[in-house]
């Protein structure tokens, strides 16, 4: 993917996270927690990926 595509996917995922947090009764986005996403989550939680805005 290129930069623009990554940003669009990130924007979509941020909106899904917002819906998970705010929709009464739960939100179903259909995103699978696969090995690739699990690896990304582990990297973020380890501190390797830092949100420079915070």
RACORBEL-V16625 format. One record per residue. N is the residue number from 1. RES is the residue in three letters. PHI is phi in whole degrees, 0 to 359 (* if undefined). PSI is psi in whole degrees, -180 to 180 (* if undefined). NEAR is the number of other ideal C-beta (glycine too) atoms within 10 Angstrom. Layout:
# RACORBEL-V16625
n->N res->RES phi->PHI psi->PSI near->NEAR
n->N res->RES phi->PHI psi->PSI near->NEAR
This chain:
# RACORBEL-V16625
n->1 res->UNK phi->* psi->154 near->8
n->2 res->UNK phi->264 psi->180 near->6
n->3 res->UNK phi->302 psi->-48 near->7
n->4 res->UNK phi->299 psi->-42 near->8
n->5 res->UNK phi->295 psi->-43 near->9
n->6 res->UNK phi->300 psi->-44 near->10
n->7 res->UNK phi->296 psi->-38 near->11
n->8 res->UNK phi->294 psi->-42 near->11
n->9 res->UNK phi->294 psi->-42 near->11
n->10 res->UNK phi->298 psi->-43 near->10
n->11 res->UNK phi->300 psi->-42 near->10
n->12 res->UNK phi->296 psi->-44 near->12
n->13 res->UNK phi->294 psi->-38 near->13
n->14 res->UNK phi->298 psi->-42 near->10
n->15 res->UNK phi->295 psi->-39 near->11
n->16 res->UNK phi->297 psi->-42 near->15
n->17 res->UNK phi->297 psi->-42 near->13
n->18 res->UNK phi->299 psi->-44 near->11
n->19 res->UNK phi->295 psi->-41 near->13
n->20 res->UNK phi->303 psi->-38 near->13
n->21 res->UNK phi->280 psi->-21 near->8
n->22 res->UNK phi->240 psi->-19 near->8
n->23 res->UNK phi->281 psi->120 near->10
n->24 res->UNK phi->295 psi->134 near->5
n->25 res->UNK phi->87 psi->-2 near->5
n->26 res->UNK phi->96 psi->158 near->7
n->27 res->UNK phi->236 psi->135 near->13
n->28 res->UNK phi->250 psi->108 near->10
n->29 res->UNK phi->267 psi->-23 near->12
n->30 res->UNK phi->85 psi->5 near->5
n->31 res->UNK phi->286 psi->124 near->12
n->32 res->UNK phi->281 psi->141 near->8
n->33 res->UNK phi->272 psi->85 near->8
n->34 res->UNK phi->264 psi->-179 near->8
n->35 res->UNK phi->300 psi->-37 near->8
n->36 res->UNK phi->295 psi->-46 near->9
n->37 res->UNK phi->292 psi->-38 near->12
n->38 res->UNK phi->299 psi->-39 near->10
n->39 res->UNK phi->295 psi->-43 near->10
n->40 res->UNK phi->298 psi->-46 near->11
n->41 res->UNK phi->300 psi->-44 near->12
n->42 res->UNK phi->298 psi->-40 near->11
n->43 res->UNK phi->295 psi->-43 near->11
n->44 res->UNK phi->296 psi->-46 near->12
n->45 res->UNK phi->294 psi->-26 near->9
n->46 res->UNK phi->283 psi->-13 near->8
n->47 res->UNK phi->94 psi->0 near->7
n->48 res->UNK phi->293 psi->-33 near->8
n->49 res->UNK phi->252 psi->121 near->11
n->50 res->UNK phi->242 psi->132 near->8
n->51 res->UNK phi->280 psi->105 near->6
n->52 res->UNK phi->290 psi->-12 near->4
n->53 res->UNK phi->280 psi->-9 near->4
n->54 res->UNK phi->234 psi->* near->4
